[in-house]
Amino acid sequence: MYAVIKTGGKQYKVEKGDKLKVEKLDTEAGKKVKIEDVLMLVDGENVTVGTPLVKGAKVTATVESHGRGPKVKIVKFRRRKHHRKQMGHRQAYTELSITDIAAAK
């Protein structure tokens, strides 16, 4: 059984036991998170596609840790103009471990 969920403006295909990094969530490490934005559920041959969400379906996950991704360098350069600008960015993330996928009852 797997599900397609939406969190942080992105979509993820998840199964029970998966670990994934999503946009930062305001939840402490070790706590459980319920994600109710389930777009699709697949259980063997049964496929349930939401319009836009599957009613009553939810995915439960445990927050493993928080962190920041690798640095991305941004360089803007204009030749012959004495112009150079450098910036960097590190995106914050939350690492989740999927514990349960529940369909509507």
N, C-alpha and C positions, 0 to 999 in steps of 0.2 A: 504494500500500500504506500502510495506517495501522494504529495499534495504540492500545488503551486501556490505560494503565498506572496503577499505584497507587504514590504516594510521599507521605510526610508526612501520611497519613490522608485524602488527596484523590485523585480520579481525573482523568486528563487524556487527551484524544485527541491523539495526536502523529503527525506525518508526518516523513519525512526532510527536514532543512533548517529545521524549526520552531525557534523560540526561545520559551522559556517560563520563568516564574518559579515556583519551587517552594519549599516550606519549606526552611530552611537545612540544608545538608548539610556534614559535616565533611570536605571535600575542597578542596585548594588550587586556585586558578584556573589553567587550562591543562591540568589532569589530565582523564583520561577516567573516566567512571562507567558501570558496567553495571547496568541496572535489570532484574531478573528477575521482578518482580511484574507480569506481563503478563496482563491479564484477558480481552482479546479481540484477535484479529488478523484483518484484512480485506485480502485480496489479490485485487482484481478481484471475481469472483463467489464465490471461496472465503472463507467466513466460519468462523473457528474460535473458539468460545466456551469458555473454561476452566471447570473445575469445582473450585475457584474460579480456579485459574491455568492458563495454557496451558503444558504441559510442554515444556521445551527452548527456549522462545522468550525472547529478550532484546533489549533496546533499549540501544544504546550512545549516550552523550551526552558532550559536552565541557563542562566548567565554564567559563563565560565570566567571571563576576564574582560577587561577594557584595555585598549592600547591605541597606538598611532601607527599608521602605515609608513612606508618608505618615503623619503623626501623626493618631491617632484620639483625640478628646477625649471623656472620660467626665465627666459632671456629674451629681451627685446633689444634689437640692435639696428641702427640706421647707419649705413656706410657713408663716410665722408661728411658726417654732420656732427661729430663729437657727441653722439648720443648712445648711451648704453644703460640699460636698466635690468637689474637682476632681482628676482624674487624666488621664494621657495614656499612649499606648502606640504604639510603632513596631515592626512585625513584621519580623524578619530574613528575608531570602530569598536564594536562590541562582539565578542565571540560567543556564539550560542551553541548549545548542544540540544538537539531535538529529542524529547523524551516520549511524546505521545502525539498521535494524530487521531482525532475523534470526528466521526461523521454526525450528521443530524440524527436525533433519535425520534 
